[in-house]
Amino acid sequence: MPEIVNGLKPGKKRKRKDEEPEIRKKSRRAPKAQERHLQEDILGLEQKILESRTNYNSIHNLLDYVRVEISADEKDVLAAVALCRVFCRLMAAGNLNKPQDKASNEVTIVQWLKGKLQEYEDELLRLLENEDTGRQSTALTLLMRLVKEEATHLDKSDEAVWRDGLFQRLLRTMVKDGVAEDTRKDLIEKYVEEYDDIRYYTFARLADISSKDASETVLQNTLSILAAIESIPGSGEDLQDFYISPHSKAKHDLYSLTAHKRQAQKAWMALLRQPHTKAQRKSILDLTSHRIAPWFLKPELLLDFLTDSFNMGGSTSLMALSGLFYLIQHKNLDYPQFYPKLYSLLDSQILHSKHRSRFFRLLDTFLASTHLPAALVASFIKRLSRLTLHAPPSGIVVVVPWIYNLLKNHPSCTFMIHRNSELDKEEDEGSLLRYGDPFRMDEMDPMETDAIDSSLWEIQMLQTHYHPNVATIAKIISEQFTKQAYNLEDFLDHSYGTMLDAELKKDVKKAPEIEHEIPKRIFLKHDKGSGKEDSLLVKLWNFG
Amino acid sequence: MAPSQLKRLKLSLREQGVVGPQKSKKQKKQASQSGALKESKIQRNAALQEIRERFNPFEVKATPKTKYEFANNRTIAGRVAKGAVSRPGVTKGLGEENRRRTLLVEMQRRKKVGGILDRRFGENDPTMTPEEKALERFVEEKQRNNRKGSLFDLEDAEDDDELTHFGQALSFNRSAEVDDFNEADLGGPDEEGPDGSAGERPQKRRRLQNTATSSEDCSDGGDNVGSEIRKSKKEIMAEVIAKSKLHKYERQQAKEDDDDLRAELDKSLPDLYALMSAPTRLGSPPLAPNASMNPDSLALLNGTERSKADKEYDERLRQLAMEQRAKPTLRTLTEEEKLQREVQRLKELEGQRLRRMKGELGESDLEAEEEVQALNGEGDPTDEEYNFGLGPGLVEERQSRGLGVEDEDEFVIEDNLLASGSDFDTSDADEVDEAGTESSDDDDQEFVQGLLSSEDAEREGFGFSKDEAGIAMANGATGELAYTYRCPETHDDLLEIVRHIAVQDLPTVVQRIRALYHPKLASENKAKLATFAKILVDHTSYLANQPKHPPFAVLEALIRHIHSLAKTFPEEIGRQFRSHLKSFHELRPNAPTPGDLIVLTAIASVFPTSDHFHQVVTPAILCMTRYLGQNIPQSLSDLVVGTYLVTLCLQYQKLSKRYMPEVVNYTLNTLWALSPGRTKQARIGSFPHHSLPEALRLSSATAASRQLHFWDVVPKMNGNGGRNSVEGKGREEVDDDDVNESLKAALQDTHIALINNMIDLWAGKAAFCEAFATVHMKLQQLGSDSALGYLRAVTETRLCETSFKLNRHLQESMAARTPLRLHKHKPLAIKTSIPKFEESYNPDKHYDLDRDRAEMSKLKAEYKRERKGALRELRKDANFIARENLREKKERDSAYEKKYKRLVAEIQGEEGKEAKNYEREKGMRKGRK
């Protein structure tokens, strides 16, 4: 319905009105005679209403058109647009304001008109839940137009329109399930992002909604609206774009950045207080550092949510990590037991997880400080190297250079790769030798694992990894530490797929080596007398 | 204050006596008469020159003297260097002189070619008197005459009238000499008998004696020259001539001797012929009675035609040329030597493999490898067979089953067919037989023959194909196998060819194609076979993917064919395998087809899987581990595929023993999946557990024991071939559970066996305890299952054994554990940067530590200097040339002017004379009138 929407752009109304029929004719490919007749009919009604009060009853007719449930021709839409124009005109003319003379006749008319307006609004809100997204967006446009007109021309305060009036009802409908995602996006893109006042009131109303109604779909939709709001004003001067002509009072909340932020914070907090599904929580966590936290006047308020998430374990913890890090970094947050918690994240899944690269980026920053106790660092090193024994090559490739960097930063940990045990000391360390590895995998406190007394046999074992590149990388541990540090970014984004691609993309330049001996048997068993041993495959499998 | 310039000039002029009191006329006359005047004139000029020089301030140029010592002007001795004095005028003059000598001459000679060079003595020397010149010329002529007498110049000697013999003058009038004409030893060589050696020896000796005497003579002559006062020139010349004659004679004599010897040799040649031709295998034509003679001469003797003899000769020659020459290297080796050689070769190959395993193969190794190959090529014919492990096994092979699908006879016929079809003659066929000796790229030929010999064995009654499939041994399964096939160019071609051929006959067909298009037969066959090799790889995978499962004997034969072809076409086959891997990787990483599995198996046997890096093996391993690491099995057939891959992985690492985390994980996960008590037990270990469907659990211990079958990888729904069909389709639904249960039990057994194998492979690794502690726990957990009665007795005992073994190994490896000592490197030297002090520093010198750079700057400076100098010289040359040209022109002009004036004067004179004459005549006429 773009042409209709265009026709309603504020300020261009009158001019456009005359052109409208023509535009419609042009854009419709082959308007049927009936349809044209209908259009003329509706336009005629509209014209009559505006001409004289006596024709006000035609509003009723138009409303009936709008009410028609299913209409193949766009009668309801046309009628709705026409009605919108009618009401806008009436409001601009002050016909809906309480008359001064208090003549009962006038009052009745105003009352009646208000009633019709109410009905019309209800119809529009119903249209907002129509299956047709085109109708939805038309309804949204019309509603926003009405909001503007009501706030400007009706004698009640504009605050009221925003708070309990049409806008509130609009938003309540918007978070319902019937409204398509596209329409919500429309709302955000065309209004919320564009106009500071709409954004302000959206936050306010959403806060109300989510604090009252906690059903899952509402939460989900609220979240999707909130998540879509990207523009964060930098300062008070940025607050310039208003949907409704700027307020008279200079001290109004709309001009204050703090007020805006407070509203946003309120909305988010209301949302965060509700119970979430895991997916919702993850998407919230995903937004935390760059969408949510900047709105917050007091980011500490996020702490509860984040710690809860962090304590949930698994990938949720991983996601919470970046939010926590944001708080620690920017808000000077003190999080007790951070490192033990971090340590506990190093479980069997971590090297297989799809968040691996993200986690390692953060882990690298967390352990970047050279003032960390060596025992702690050693625990991290040892635990990760233990995990590499069951890790895919892409995981190993990250861990080994990371260990190298840590060893370079914490020279006291290099005992893990080189330990001179003197002969006389060997008596004392007999126990150590007998039990193999002093490191305790089960110990959850990274300060108590004794990893510093252990050695990185695992990495040594990986020097004989099946993949030549991994084996070569593992060898950096046993070579001279001449390189200052490895850039972890080079190793983060590998997978089986990329490694295979890299191998297979290369062209064969040199003829590949061929096994010099052609085996006599590949699938079948060797004969008893041949004196050859069957291969493992033949031993275990039956190739009949 | 010094006197003025003028005063000084006057003074010096007076001092030199240039100016002085005027001499009287008398004095002058006297001086001119005695020639003193002339002398004094020269003196005067010199003095003037000197004075002029002295008073020219530009004649001498000195570098400004430095009063004080500073770093730059100090000499080695430490004193302030005196400013050097140069004379620009002098150098300029020298340069001018030089130019006049070279450039001017050149200028004058320009555009002039030829000419006569006057080399007469003193011709251009004005200081020599004619007498002196004549004398000089005479001396030179004399010398030239003397010099000409080179020792052996015979021509020169001709003007000497004396002939000599043995250095003695030939003169009959010296009758005192014995006329030795009648002496016995003067007999010519032609008079000598067949045993002429006796007569020859003295002659030779005589020659030696002669040379000795002649040298004596020489030395005598030299002494004489020294001792006697002086021999006349003529005498010397006579001596020289005599000597040259002597040498000439000697040379002739020696030549004659040689001829004699040659003749003698020729005579005994037939005997030699006999000797030589006796041992040859080729039956030389029966010897004629007088075979001892040269066939040529014999023919001549016999009066046969020359041409016929020539023909015979040619034939003989060709026989000789064709005859195999004995090769010293090819002596028959004894058994021990052969074995030793074989051992040596295998050792070498193993060494290379080890180096590749460690990833150390560099260029040099490649060369070494080529060397080894060359070595193989040179080796004895059986050596090549060893290459494939066929050679020594031949004897045992005879006992073993052959491939059983080919028939030997046919191939022999084939061989003949192709032999007669082409231009090869019998000797070439022989060559084919010995192809192994020829070159190393004859592998496949050898391979084909190796196959033949194994078929040979099969014919003796061990062919399983006859027992099993009842293939007619005459000619393939249907008896209609053709002998020749087109060499397929695409896989579709091959499919077209084999459409009507039983699968069992495929190897025969392949073999025939390989024989038909053997690279030796035509040059383009090599390319054809390369394509064929690729198609074979495709076909192997294709066959395995067919719903009707091909017998493994065929697949095995195909893979072995591919392997032997790969020796000739490693690149093509490697590429083809890689393209298969690529499609596996890109199209179905989580659902390998049986064809993929067969391809991976083929890679395991065709390529050395122990290499550190290998273009085919490394991606293959990655493909497998990707499946093992990322695929979460959902059905039993998934598990079977995974288990097959685990087995393959372990086989890949058989030699190199590299650690594969995914394999361990997968085994643990599978055991966990199958474990009957899974639901009750906690998850242990630090490997990621899959969430697996409940149906995979082993639920009863009653399942029958069996081995995993390859075709278990195909889900049963569409698995209508192979085992499942054998078990009967009707009962399938009834038996479904049982079948599944037995499959699960088989999987469990297999994985326990695999763990056993892993322990063997990786027990020596550093972190064995860490990696396998989980496995141990898992086994123990399984053991607890046994308590619940879920496990079969066989499995339980195996489990116990494996568990016990693992426990032992774990303890051993813990006991053997020592802290890491990875950094026993020699500490790196810190770079020193102590400044180096120069003893006697000279700022003019460049102390560049970088030798190359120092030399470079030196060269540059030199170049610059030279360039400047050259430019300056050129400029001066140009100036000089211009000057000379001008001078010449002036000269020419003045000469012209002079000539002109002279001519004008002449004419004027003549005119004047004539005018006078006219006047006179006129006057006279007037007067007369």
Contacts between the chains, C-beta under 8 A, distances in Angstrom:
chain1	res1	chain2	res2	distance
A	347	B	686	7.6
A	348	B	685	7.4
A	348	B	686	4.5
A	348	B	687	5.9
A	348	B	688	5.1
A	348	B	689	7.7
A	349	B	688	5.4
A	352	B	629	8.0
A	352	B	688	4.9
A	386	B	686	6.6
A	386	B	770	6.1
A	387	B	686	5.9
A	388	B	661	7.6
A	389	B	661	6.0
A	389	B	664	7.8
A	389	B	686	7.6
A	389	B	767	6.3
A	389	B	770	5.9
A	389	B	771	4.7
A	390	B	661	5.2
A	390	B	664	6.7
A	390	B	665	5.3
A	390	B	685	7.8
A	390	B	686	6.0
A	390	B	687	4.0
A	390	B	688	7.2
A	390	B	771	7.9
A	391	B	661	6.0
A	392	B	625	7.6
A	392	B	629	4.9
A	392	B	661	7.3
A	392	B	662	6.8
A	393	B	622	7.8
A	393	B	625	7.5
A	396	B	661	7.9
A	414	B	823	7.5
A	416	B	820	7.3
A	417	B	820	5.3
A	417	B	822	4.8
A	417	B	823	6.4
A	418	B	820	6.3
A	418	B	821	5.5
A	418	B	822	5.5
A	418	B	823	4.0
A	418	B	824	7.5
A	419	B	819	3.8
A	419	B	820	6.5
A	419	B	821	6.8
A	420	B	821	7.0
A	421	B	818	7.5
A	421	B	819	5.7
A	433	B	815	7.6
A	433	B	817	6.4
A	433	B	818	7.1
A	434	B	814	7.2
A	434	B	815	7.1
A	435	B	814	7.1
A	436	B	769	5.3
A	436	B	813	7.9
A	436	B	814	3.8
A	436	B	817	5.3
A	437	B	769	7.1
A	437	B	770	6.8
A	437	B	817	7.7
A	441	B	686	7.2
A	455	B	819	4.8
A	455	B	820	3.9
A	456	B	820	6.3
A	457	B	766	4.0
A	457	B	767	4.1
A	457	B	770	6.8
A	457	B	817	7.3
A	457	B	820	6.6
A	458	B	766	7.7
A	458	B	767	4.4
A	458	B	770	6.0
A	458	B	771	7.9
A	460	B	766	4.2
A	460	B	767	6.9
A	460	B	820	6.3
A	460	B	822	7.2
A	461	B	659	5.7
A	461	B	765	4.7
A	461	B	766	4.7
A	461	B	767	4.0
A	461	B	768	7.5
A	461	B	771	7.0
A	462	B	659	6.9
A	464	B	656	7.8
A	464	B	657	6.9
A	464	B	658	4.9
A	464	B	659	5.5
A	464	B	765	6.8
A	465	B	658	6.2
A	465	B	659	5.8
A	465	B	660	7.8
A	465	B	661	7.9
A	466	B	621	5.4
A	466	B	625	7.2
A	466	B	649	7.8
A	466	B	652	7.8
A	466	B	653	6.7
A	466	B	658	4.3
A	466	B	659	6.9
A	466	B	660	4.9
A	467	B	618	7.1
A	467	B	621	7.2
A	467	B	622	6.7
A	468	B	359	6.5
A	468	B	612	5.2
A	468	B	613	4.2
A	468	B	618	6.2
A	471	B	612	7.5
A	471	B	658	7.4
A	472	B	359	8.0
A	477	B	822	6.4
A	478	B	822	3.8
A	478	B	823	7.2
A	479	B	825	7.9
A	480	B	823	7.7
A	480	B	825	5.5
A	480	B	828	6.4
A	481	B	823	8.0
A	482	B	828	7.3
A	496	B	589	7.9
A	496	B	622	6.5
A	496	B	625	7.3
A	496	B	626	3.9
A	496	B	629	6.7
A	496	B	630	6.5
A	497	B	585	7.7
A	497	B	589	7.7
A	497	B	626	7.6
A	499	B	622	6.0
A	500	B	585	4.9
A	500	B	619	6.0
A	500	B	622	5.0
A	500	B	623	6.5
A	500	B	626	6.7
A	501	B	585	7.7
A	503	B	618	5.9
A	503	B	619	4.3
A	503	B	622	6.3
A	504	B	578	6.2
A	504	B	581	6.5
A	504	B	582	4.9
A	504	B	585	6.5
A	504	B	619	5.5
A	506	B	615	7.6
A	508	B	571	6.0
A	508	B	574	5.5
A	508	B	575	5.5
A	508	B	578	6.8
A	508	B	615	5.3
A	510	B	615	7.7
A	511	B	570	3.9
A	511	B	571	4.4
A	511	B	574	6.9
A	512	B	570	5.4
A	512	B	571	7.3
A	512	B	574	3.8
A	512	B	607	6.3
A	512	B	614	6.3
A	512	B	615	4.6
A	512	B	616	5.4
A	513	B	356	6.6
A	513	B	570	7.5
A	513	B	607	6.7
A	513	B	608	5.4
A	513	B	611	6.3
A	513	B	614	6.4
A	514	B	563	7.4
A	514	B	566	4.8
A	514	B	567	5.6
A	514	B	570	5.2
A	514	B	606	6.5
A	514	B	607	6.5
A	514	B	608	7.5
A	515	B	563	7.2
A	515	B	605	6.8
A	515	B	606	6.1
A	515	B	607	5.9
A	515	B	608	4.9
A	516	B	349	5.3
A	516	B	387	6.4
A	517	B	387	7.5
A	517	B	388	6.6
A	517	B	389	5.0
A	518	B	388	4.4
A	518	B	389	6.6
A	518	B	390	7.7
A	518	B	447	7.2
A	518	B	560	5.7
A	518	B	563	4.7
A	518	B	564	6.0
A	518	B	605	8.0
A	519	B	389	7.4
A	519	B	560	7.7
A	519	B	605	5.4
A	520	B	389	6.5
A	520	B	390	8.0
A	520	B	393	7.1
A	521	B	556	6.9
A	522	B	555	7.9
A	522	B	556	4.8
A	522	B	559	5.6
A	522	B	560	7.2
A	522	B	601	6.8
A	522	B	602	7.8
A	522	B	605	5.2
A	523	B	552	4.0
A	523	B	553	7.9
A	523	B	555	6.4
A	523	B	556	5.0
A	523	B	601	7.7
A	523	B	710	7.8
A	524	B	552	6.3
A	524	B	553	6.5
A	524	B	556	6.2
A	527	B	399	7.4
A	527	B	400	4.6
A	527	B	401	6.7
A	529	B	396	6.3
A	529	B	399	5.6
A	529	B	400	7.0
A	530	B	393	7.2
A	530	B	396	5.8
A	530	B	400	5.9
A	531	B	396	7.5
A	535	B	651	5.8
A	535	B	654	7.7
A	536	B	647	6.0
A	536	B	650	5.7
A	536	B	651	4.9
A	536	B	654	7.0
A	536	B	757	6.0
A	537	B	601	6.9
A	537	B	604	7.9
A	537	B	647	5.5
A	537	B	648	6.7
A	537	B	651	5.4
A	539	B	753	7.8
A	540	B	647	5.6
A	540	B	707	7.4
A	540	B	708	6.7
A	540	B	750	5.4
A	540	B	753	5.8
A	540	B	754	7.3
A	541	B	644	7.0
A	541	B	647	6.7
A	541	B	707	6.9
A	541	B	708	5.4
A	541	B	709	7.1
A	541	B	710	5.8
A	542	B	706	7.9
A	542	B	707	4.3
A	542	B	708	6.5
A	542	B	709	4.7
A	542	B	710	7.1
A	543	B	552	4.2
A	543	B	709	7.7
A	543	B	710	5.2
A	544	B	552	7.6
A	544	B	709	6.5
A	544	B	722	7.6
A	544	B	723	7.0
